[in-house]
Amino acid sequence: MITVFVIDRDPAVRLAARRVLEPAGFTVIAVADAAAALARLAVLRADLVVCDIDALAPDGRPAISAIADLDPAAQILTLFPKYRDTAGMLPYVGNALGKPFTESELLTKVRRALVGPAPPPSP
């Protein structure tokens, strides 16, 4: 079973993610902030971490690094408000999804993120 951690301060987003992902066959662990996620990730393995950048306040980069250090194999899908400029963060986080999003967009992004990054081109 594929385990997806969802980190978002908004309980409605956590519930929506659970309603979309669990019927698709994913195990979902939903928490409100980075501290709770790091505590759970210290003892549980995640295949994918879906995290709202604003739930990782004040600066998401250290929290994302800590998550990656706990489980280097886990993919990370970062949620951003659609109005936010993400140009500086995208190279750092890789996968991103703007909020608000549809159920279909979430499921598609989760499946793509689980495939992992594309291998570099052959010389």
Backbone as numpy.savetxt, mean C-alpha at the origin, in Angstrom:
# Nx Ny Nz CAx CAy CAz Cx Cy Cz
-2.48 -17.97 0.55 -3.32 -16.79 0.55 -2.43 -15.55 0.55
-2.77 -14.58 -0.24 -2.02 -13.34 -0.35 -2.50 -12.37 0.72
-1.55 -11.81 1.48 -1.89 -10.89 2.56 -1.61 -9.45 2.15
-2.62 -8.61 2.31 -2.52 -7.19 1.98 -2.75 -6.38 3.25
-1.77 -5.56 3.62 -1.94 -4.61 4.71 -2.49 -3.32 4.13
-3.50 -2.76 4.76 -4.06 -1.47 4.34 -3.85 -0.50 5.49
-3.12 0.59 5.22 -2.86 1.62 6.22 -3.56 2.89 5.76
-4.60 3.28 6.49 -5.32 4.50 6.14 -6.04 5.01 7.38
-5.95 6.31 7.63 -6.61 6.88 8.80 -8.13 6.84 8.69
-8.64 6.80 7.48 -10.08 6.85 7.25 -10.68 5.45 7.38
-11.53 5.22 8.39 -12.12 3.89 8.54 -12.96 3.47 7.34
-13.55 4.44 6.63 -14.35 4.10 5.45 -13.48 3.53 4.34
-12.26 4.04 4.20 -11.33 3.53 3.18 -10.88 2.13 3.57
-10.58 1.92 4.85 -10.17 0.59 5.30 -11.29 -0.43 5.07
-12.52 -0.04 5.38 -13.66 -0.93 5.17 -13.88 -1.20 3.68
-13.79 -0.16 2.86 -13.98 -0.33 1.41 -12.91 -1.26 0.84
-11.67 -1.09 1.27 -10.59 -1.96 0.79 -10.88 -3.41 1.17
-11.33 -3.61 2.38 -11.66 -4.97 2.83 -12.80 -5.56 2.00
-13.84 -4.74 1.74 -14.99 -5.21 0.96 -14.62 -5.57 -0.47
-13.62 -4.89 -1.03 -13.19 -5.16 -2.40 -12.21 -6.33 -2.46
-11.24 -6.34 -1.55 -10.14 -7.29 -1.66 -10.45 -8.68 -1.10
-11.19 -8.76 -0.02 -11.47 -10.09 0.56 -12.26 -10.99 -0.39
-13.31 -10.50 -1.06 -14.01 -11.37 -2.00 -13.15 -11.79 -3.19
-12.08 -11.01 -3.46 -11.17 -11.35 -4.55 -10.12 -12.36 -4.11
-10.20 -12.82 -2.84 -9.30 -13.86 -2.38 -8.12 -13.40 -1.55
-8.06 -12.12 -1.20 -6.96 -11.60 -0.41 -7.30 -11.62 1.08
-6.29 -11.85 1.91 -6.42 -11.64 3.35 -6.06 -10.18 3.59
-6.92 -9.44 4.28 -6.71 -8.01 4.49 -6.51 -7.74 5.98
-5.44 -7.03 6.29 -5.19 -6.54 7.64 -5.18 -5.03 7.53
-6.14 -4.37 8.18 -6.30 -2.93 8.04 -5.98 -2.24 9.36
-5.14 -1.21 9.28 -4.75 -0.42 10.45 -4.81 1.06 10.10
-4.82 1.91 11.14 -5.02 3.34 10.93 -3.75 4.14 10.73
-2.60 3.62 11.17 -1.39 4.45 11.07 -0.14 3.58 10.94
0.97 4.27 10.70 2.24 3.57 10.47 2.70 2.81 11.70
2.51 3.37 12.89 2.95 2.70 14.11 2.25 1.35 14.27
0.95 1.33 14.05 0.20 0.07 14.15 0.65 -0.90 13.07
0.89 -0.39 11.88 1.34 -1.25 10.78 2.71 -1.85 11.08
3.63 -1.04 11.57 4.97 -1.54 11.86 4.93 -2.61 12.96
4.07 -2.41 13.96 3.95 -3.41 15.02 3.43 -4.74 14.46
2.45 -4.68 13.59 1.89 -5.91 13.00 2.86 -6.54 12.01
3.54 -5.69 11.21 4.47 -6.21 10.21 5.70 -6.85 10.86
5.98 -6.50 12.10 7.11 -7.11 12.80 6.87 -8.59 13.06
5.59 -9.01 13.06 5.28 -10.41 13.35 4.53 -11.12 12.23
4.00 -10.37 11.28 3.24 -10.95 10.18 3.88 -10.58 8.85
3.77 -11.46 7.89 4.32 -11.21 6.56 3.25 -10.58 5.68
3.66 -9.60 4.88 2.74 -8.96 3.93 3.25 -9.19 2.51
2.35 -9.49 1.61 2.71 -9.54 0.20 2.64 -8.15 -0.41
1.71 -7.34 0.12 1.50 -5.99 -0.38 1.08 -5.10 0.77
1.63 -3.89 0.80 1.21 -2.87 1.75 0.60 -1.73 0.95
-0.68 -1.46 1.21 -1.38 -0.34 0.58 -1.45 0.74 1.64
-0.76 1.86 1.42 -0.70 2.87 2.47 -1.03 4.26 1.96
-1.85 4.95 2.73 -2.16 6.35 2.47 -0.98 7.16 2.95
-0.40 7.93 2.07 0.79 8.71 2.42 0.52 9.64 3.59
-0.71 10.13 3.72 -1.04 11.03 4.82 -1.17 10.29 6.15
-1.37 8.98 6.13 -1.42 8.20 7.37 -0.02 7.94 7.90
0.98 8.25 7.09 2.37 8.03 7.47 3.02 9.33 7.93
2.21 10.27 8.40 2.67 11.60 8.80 3.74 11.48 9.88
4.61 12.49 9.99 4.61 13.72 9.20 5.26 13.57 7.83
6.14 12.62 7.65 6.79 12.42 6.35 6.73 10.93 6.04
6.13 10.59 4.92 5.94 9.19 4.59 7.19 8.42 4.24
8.24 9.10 3.83 9.44 8.38 3.38 10.05 7.49 4.46
10.28 8.01 5.68 10.85 7.12 6.71 9.96 5.92 7.03
8.65 6.14 7.05 7.74 5.03 7.34 7.78 3.99 6.23
7.81 4.44 4.98 7.89 3.50 3.86 9.21 2.73 3.92
10.29 3.42 4.27 11.59 2.74 4.42 11.53 1.69 5.52
10.90 2.04 6.64 10.79 1.10 7.76 9.96 -0.11 7.37
8.89 0.12 6.63 8.05 -0.99 6.15 8.87 -1.89 5.23
9.60 -1.29 4.31 10.42 -2.05 3.37 11.53 -2.81 4.10
12.10 -2.23 5.15 13.14 -2.91 5.92 12.59 -4.14 6.65
11.36 -4.03 7.17 10.76 -5.16 7.88 10.45 -6.32 6.95
10.04 -6.00 5.73 9.67 -7.05 4.78 10.08 -6.61 3.37
11.35 -6.80 3.01 11.84 -6.33 1.72 11.11 -6.93 0.52
10.50 -8.09 0.69 9.79 -8.72 -0.44 8.41 -8.12 -0.67
7.88 -7.41 0.31 6.54 -6.84 0.18 6.54 -5.70 -0.83
5.55 -5.71 -1.68 5.34 -4.60 -2.61 4.60 -3.50 -1.85
4.76 -2.25 -2.30 4.10 -1.13 -1.65 3.30 -0.36 -2.69
2.02 -0.14 -2.40 1.13 0.67 -3.22 0.73 1.86 -2.36
1.12 3.06 -2.78 0.87 4.25 -1.99 -0.35 4.99 -2.51
-1.21 5.40 -1.58 -2.41 6.16 -1.91 -2.12 7.65 -1.70
-2.49 8.45 -2.69 -2.30 9.90 -2.64 -3.61 10.58 -2.96
-3.87 11.76 -2.37 -5.00 12.55 -2.87 -4.72 12.91 -4.33
-5.73 12.82 -5.19 -5.52 13.07 -6.62 -5.01 14.46 -6.91
-5.30 15.41 -6.04 -4.87 16.79 -6.28 -3.42 17.02 -5.90
-2.80 16.10 -5.21 -1.44 16.28 -4.70 -0.40 16.03 -5.78
0.64 16.83 -5.77 1.76 16.63 -6.70 2.60 15.47 -6.17
2.65 14.40 -6.92 3.37 13.20 -6.48 4.69 12.99 -7.22
5.07 13.94 -8.04 6.26 13.75 -8.88 7.49 13.38 -8.07
7.70 14.01 -6.93 8.88 13.73 -6.13 8.82 12.41 -5.39
7.63 11.89 -5.16 7.48 10.65 -4.41 7.45 9.41 -5.28
6.95 9.51 -6.51 6.76 8.32 -7.32 8.02 7.50 -7.53
9.17 8.12 -7.80 10.35 7.27 -7.94 10.68 6.54 -6.64
10.30 7.13 -5.52 10.61 6.55 -4.23 9.68 5.39 -3.88
8.38 5.56 -4.18 7.42 4.55 -3.76 7.03 3.58 -4.86
7.29 3.92 -6.10 6.98 2.99 -7.19 5.53 3.04 -7.62
4.67 2.28 -6.96 3.26 2.20 -7.32 2.45 3.23 -6.55
1.51 3.87 -7.23 0.66 4.86 -6.57 -0.75 4.80 -7.15
-1.71 5.19 -6.31 -3.11 5.25 -6.70 -3.71 6.51 -6.10
-4.35 7.33 -6.96 -4.97 8.56 -6.48 -6.29 8.29 -5.77
-6.53 9.09 -4.72 -7.79 9.01 -3.98 -8.63 10.22 -4.35
-9.91 10.09 -4.51 -10.68 8.86 -4.37 -10.47 7.93 -5.56
-10.73 6.66 -5.35 -10.57 5.66 -6.40 -11.81 4.78 -6.43
-11.99 4.11 -7.56 -13.11 3.18 -7.67 -12.67 1.80 -7.17
-13.63 0.94 -6.92 -13.31 -0.43 -6.51 -12.48 -1.12 -7.58
-12.84 -0.91 -8.83 -12.12 -1.52 -9.94 -10.68 -1.02 -10.01
-10.48 0.29 -9.81 -9.12 0.84 -9.83 -8.28 0.23 -8.72
-8.84 0.10 -7.53 -8.10 -0.48 -6.41 -7.71 -1.92 -6.72
-8.64 -2.71 -7.16 -8.35 -4.12 -7.44 -7.31 -4.26 -8.55
-7.42 -3.45 -9.59 -6.45 -3.49 -10.69 -5.06 -3.11 -10.20
-4.96 -2.03 -9.42 -3.65 -1.59 -8.92 -3.04 -2.61 -7.96
-3.86 -3.22 -7.13 -3.36 -4.24 -6.20 -2.80 -5.42 -6.98
-3.54 -5.88 -7.96 -3.05 -7.02 -8.76 -1.76 -6.67 -9.50
-1.69 -5.47 -10.06 -0.46 -5.05 -10.76 0.71 -4.93 -9.80
0.47 -4.37 -8.63 1.55 -4.20 -7.65 2.10 -5.55 -7.20
1.26 -6.55 -7.11 1.70 -7.87 -6.68 2.59 -8.56 -7.70
2.49 -8.14 -8.94 3.36 -8.70 -9.98 4.80 -8.25 -9.73
4.96 -7.08 -9.13 6.28 -6.55 -8.83 6.81 -5.71 -9.96
7.94 -5.09 -9.72 8.52 -4.23 -10.75 8.98 -5.03 -11.96
8.93 -4.39 -13.10 9.39 -5.03 -14.33 10.90 -5.21 -14.27
11.40 -6.32 -14.80 12.86 -6.51 -14.81 13.50 -5.51 -15.76
14.77 -5.17 -15.51 15.44 -4.24 -16.42 15.60 -4.88 -17.80
15.65 -4.05 -18.84 15.81 -4.60 -20.19 17.15 -5.30 -20.35
17.18 -6.32 -21.17 18.43 -7.03 -21.44 19.33 -6.19 -22.32
20.65 -6.29 -22.11 21.57 -5.50 -22.95 21.63 -6.01 -24.37
